[in-house]
């Protein structure tokens, strides 16, 4: 593992320090732990399902708009699209707003796949490695895998929201390991606004579907 992390450090030019991510390990009730374990073990590909063509068009418009917003941070178009597709899928799977998840990623890792915090939190959503032992197979290297990282991160954030009765301020503080302090939750809540999407009227179907 040390050799693996050294490789990542060198591959990223040494710039892998992250903003935060210091969730506290806690004892989970067996039903909660089992539900989380089932959630992160689900390996189905992120294939969105739509009831109407209008929903699909709105999704493609969202994808295009978010890709443009993310261009400066992730120049590779294919990489941007893959990340956004997974964010959209995993956020909805966990009952979260995709704009919230994008805002959290912006604050936590600045969209750096191999970011590592001083506390050891890893990847886009800065997931603490103990989660791979608590609800996964113990392989912390999976946190460098995009979809695995998003799945863990969204599942953990959903857990904290449920524990805090839907209070985003407290849940975000818990996600960061700074529950009750203002800095981190406010940073994510402000970033959330920057990634909000408003459905546009009269979207050109052909231009969106290209």
C-alpha positions as a Python dict, from the first residue, in 0.01 Angstrom:
ca = {
    (1, 'X'): (0, 0, 0),
    (2, 'X'): (286, 242, 79),
    (3, 'X'): (441, 172, -260),
    (4, 'X'): (100, 220, -427),
    (5, 'X'): (46, 559, -260),
    (6, 'X'): (399, 668, -353),
    (7, 'X'): (322, 586, -716),
    (8, 'X'): (8, 802, -700),
    (9, 'X'): (200, 1086, -539),
    (10, 'X'): (458, 1084, -815),
    (11, 'X'): (197, 1043, -1087),
    (12, 'X'): (13, 1353, -968),
    (13, 'X'): (325, 1563, -938),
    (14, 'X'): (307, 1556, -561),
    (15, 'X'): (-3, 1777, -543),
    (16, 'X'): (-243, 1542, -367),
    (17, 'X'): (-315, 1726, -43),
    (18, 'X'): (-687, 1778, 12),
    (19, 'X'): (-896, 2032, 196),
    (20, 'X'): (-1052, 1813, 461),
    (21, 'X'): (-1236, 1487, 509),
    (22, 'X'): (-1201, 1354, 861),
    (23, 'X'): (-1511, 1149, 932),
    (24, 'X'): (-1512, 982, 1270),
    (25, 'X'): (-1550, 607, 1292),
    (26, 'X'): (-1853, 506, 1492),
    (27, 'X'): (-2037, 191, 1588),
    (28, 'X'): (-2317, 122, 1342),
    (29, 'X'): (-2629, -78, 1416),
    (30, 'X'): (-2625, -406, 1225),
    (31, 'X'): (-2919, -315, 995),
    (32, 'X'): (-2753, 17, 906),
    (33, 'X'): (-2416, -144, 844),
    (34, 'X'): (-2578, -414, 627),
    (35, 'X'): (-2770, -159, 423),
    (36, 'X'): (-2456, 45, 363),
    (37, 'X'): (-2259, -267, 274),
    (38, 'X'): (-2521, -365, 19),
    (39, 'X'): (-2519, -15, -126),
    (40, 'X'): (-2144, 0, -185),
    (41, 'X'): (-2131, -358, -312),
    (42, 'X'): (-2383, -292, -590),
    (43, 'X'): (-2170, -295, -904),
    (44, 'X'): (-2438, -215, -1159),
    (45, 'X'): (-2319, 39, -1416),
    (46, 'X'): (-2455, 394, -1390),
    (47, 'X'): (-2721, 362, -1659),
    (48, 'X'): (-2989, 628, -1610),
    (49, 'X'): (-3351, 534, -1668),
    (50, 'X'): (-3607, 787, -1791),
    (51, 'X'): (-3984, 770, -1807),
    (52, 'X'): (-4016, 1026, -2087),
    (53, 'X'): (-3808, 1168, -2369),
    (54, 'X'): (-3836, 1508, -2198),
    (55, 'X'): (-3659, 1370, -1892),
    (56, 'X'): (-3381, 1228, -2107),
    (57, 'X'): (-3340, 1558, -2293),
    (58, 'X'): (-3322, 1748, -1962),
    (59, 'X'): (-3056, 1504, -1840),
    (60, 'X'): (-2848, 1550, -2154),
    (61, 'X'): (-2882, 1927, -2125),
    (62, 'X'): (-2768, 1907, -1761),
    (63, 'X'): (-2474, 1691, -1867),
    (64, 'X'): (-2369, 1939, -2133),
    (65, 'X'): (-2401, 2242, -1907),
    (66, 'X'): (-2213, 2083, -1617),
    (67, 'X'): (-1941, 1968, -1857),
    (68, 'X'): (-1888, 2328, -1966),
    (69, 'X'): (-1875, 2448, -1605),
    (70, 'X'): (-1619, 2181, -1521),
    (71, 'X'): (-1401, 2232, -1828),
    (72, 'X'): (-1136, 2443, -1655),
    (73, 'X'): (-1093, 2194, -1372),
    (74, 'X'): (-1102, 1881, -1590),
    (75, 'X'): (-985, 1957, -1946),
    (76, 'X'): (-1035, 1598, -2066),
    (77, 'X'): (-1390, 1583, -2201),
    (78, 'X'): (-1432, 1207, -2168),
    (79, 'X'): (-1314, 1219, -1808),
    (80, 'X'): (-1557, 1503, -1731),
    (81, 'X'): (-1850, 1316, -1882),
    (82, 'X'): (-1769, 994, -1698),
    (83, 'X'): (-1743, 1179, -1367),
    (84, 'X'): (-2067, 1370, -1422),
    (85, 'X'): (-2256, 1059, -1530),
    (86, 'X'): (-2145, 882, -1214),
    (87, 'X'): (-2221, 1183, -991),
    (88, 'X'): (-2571, 1206, -1138),
    (89, 'X'): (-2634, 834, -1092),
    (90, 'X'): (-2484, 792, -745),
    (91, 'X'): (-2639, 1109, -604),
    (92, 'X'): (-2988, 1008, -710),
    (93, 'X'): (-2932, 655, -595),
    (94, 'X'): (-2859, 795, -248),
    (95, 'X'): (-3140, 1051, -260),
    (96, 'X'): (-2904, 1348, -287),
    (97, 'X'): (-2898, 1655, -510),
    (98, 'X'): (-2623, 1617, -770),
    (99, 'X'): (-2538, 1987, -723),
    (100, 'X'): (-2472, 1919, -353),
    (101, 'X'): (-2238, 1632, -439),
    (102, 'X'): (-2053, 1844, -695),
    (103, 'X'): (-2023, 2123, -440),
    (104, 'X'): (-1886, 1883, -181),
    (105, 'X'): (-1631, 1745, -429),
    (106, 'X'): (-1523, 2098, -516),
    (107, 'X'): (-1458, 2182, -150),
    (108, 'X'): (-1313, 1846, -49),
    (109, 'X'): (-1076, 1764, -335),
    (110, 'X'): (-1111, 2034, -602),
    (111, 'X'): (-1206, 1749, -839),
    (112, 'X'): (-876, 1565, -792),
    (113, 'X'): (-918, 1191, -815),
    (114, 'X'): (-601, 1111, -619),
    (115, 'X'): (-633, 1372, -346),
    (116, 'X'): (-532, 1257, 2),
    (117, 'X'): (-591, 1463, 315),
    (118, 'X'): (-362, 1480, 615),
    (119, 'X'): (-611, 1253, 793),
    (120, 'X'): (-592, 995, 513),
    (121, 'X'): (-926, 1077, 347),
    (122, 'X'): (-909, 974, -16),
    (123, 'X'): (-1033, 1066, -360),
    (124, 'X'): (-1299, 1295, -500),
    (125, 'X'): (-1528, 1283, -195),
    (126, 'X'): (-1247, 1239, 59),
    (127, 'X'): (-1371, 913, 208),
    (128, 'X'): (-1191, 786, 516),
    (129, 'X'): (-1034, 441, 461),
    (130, 'X'): (-1203, 290, 767),
    (131, 'X'): (-1527, 281, 567),
    (132, 'X'): (-1383, 13, 339),
    (133, 'X'): (-1337, -204, 646),
    (134, 'X'): (-1667, -112, 812),
    (135, 'X'): (-1898, -163, 513),
    (136, 'X'): (-1677, -290, 230),
    (137, 'X'): (-1420, -558, 158),
    (138, 'X'): (-1133, -375, 327),
    (139, 'X'): (-959, -274, 4),
    (140, 'X'): (-885, 96, 55),
    (141, 'X'): (-735, 120, -294),
    (142, 'X'): (-1090, 118, -429),
    (143, 'X'): (-1130, 471, -295),
    (144, 'X'): (-909, 583, -584),
    (145, 'X'): (-1161, 431, -824),
    (146, 'X'): (-1404, 701, -933),
    (147, 'X'): (-1732, 512, -903),
    (148, 'X'): (-1635, 337, -581),
    (149, 'X'): (-1533, 666, -424),
    (150, 'X'): (-1859, 834, -525),
    (151, 'X'): (-2063, 539, -406),
    (152, 'X'): (-1896, 536, -66),
    (153, 'X'): (-1911, 914, -35),
    (154, 'X'): (-2278, 944, -129),
    (155, 'X'): (-2374, 654, 98),
    (156, 'X'): (-2190, 808, 394),
    (157, 'X'): (-2341, 1152, 335),
    (158, 'X'): (-2688, 997, 313),
    (159, 'X'): (-2623, 819, 645),
    (160, 'X'): (-2522, 1143, 813),
    (161, 'X'): (-2824, 1328, 673),
    (162, 'X'): (-3052, 1058, 811),
    (163, 'X'): (-2877, 1069, 1147),
    (164, 'X'): (-2913, 1448, 1160),
    (165, 'X'): (-3279, 1450, 1058),
    (166, 'X'): (-3211, 1609, 720),
    (167, 'X'): (-3010, 1899, 865),
    (168, 'X'): (-2753, 1970, 594),
    (169, 'X'): (-2544, 2199, 812),
    (170, 'X'): (-2496, 1935, 1083),
    (171, 'X'): (-2462, 1644, 839),
    (172, 'X'): (-2192, 1822, 639),
    (173, 'X'): (-2006, 1907, 956),
    (174, 'X'): (-2018, 1541, 1052),
    (175, 'X'): (-1897, 1439, 708),
    (176, 'X'): (-1599, 1667, 754),
    (177, 'X'): (-1535, 1574, 1115),
    (178, 'X'): (-1611, 1929, 1230),
    (179, 'X'): (-1971, 1891, 1345),
    (180, 'X'): (-2109, 2215, 1488),
    (181, 'X'): (-1847, 2439, 1328),
    (182, 'X'): (-1946, 2682, 1054),
    (183, 'X'): (-1654, 2689, 812),
    (184, 'X'): (-1689, 2363, 623),
    (185, 'X'): (-2070, 2336, 598),
    (186, 'X'): (-2096, 2694, 477),
    (187, 'X'): (-1826, 2634, 216),
    (188, 'X'): (-2013, 2332, 76),
    (189, 'X'): (-2354, 2503, 91),
    (190, 'X'): (-2213, 2798, -104),
    (191, 'X'): (-2049, 2566, -358),
    (192, 'X'): (-2380, 2378, -391),
    (193, 'X'): (-2541, 2694, -532),
    (194, 'X'): (-2275, 2722, -800),
    (195, 'X'): (-2364, 2378, -939),
    (196, 'X'): (-2741, 2418, -940),
    (197, 'X'): (-2915, 2351, -1269),
    (198, 'X'): (-3236, 2509, -1387),
    (199, 'X'): (-3421, 2335, -1663),
    (200, 'X'): (-3437, 2554, -1969),
    (201, 'X'): (-3752, 2603, -2170),
    (202, 'X'): (-3749, 2522, -2539),
    (203, 'X'): (-3433, 2309, -2540),
    (204, 'X'): (-3323, 2220, -2891),
    (205, 'X'): (-3355, 1840, -2901),
    (206, 'X'): (-3111, 1787, -3188),
    (207, 'X'): (-2833, 1997, -3035),
    (208, 'X'): (-2869, 1822, -2700),
    (209, 'X'): (-2869, 1472, -2845),
    (210, 'X'): (-2545, 1523, -3045),
}
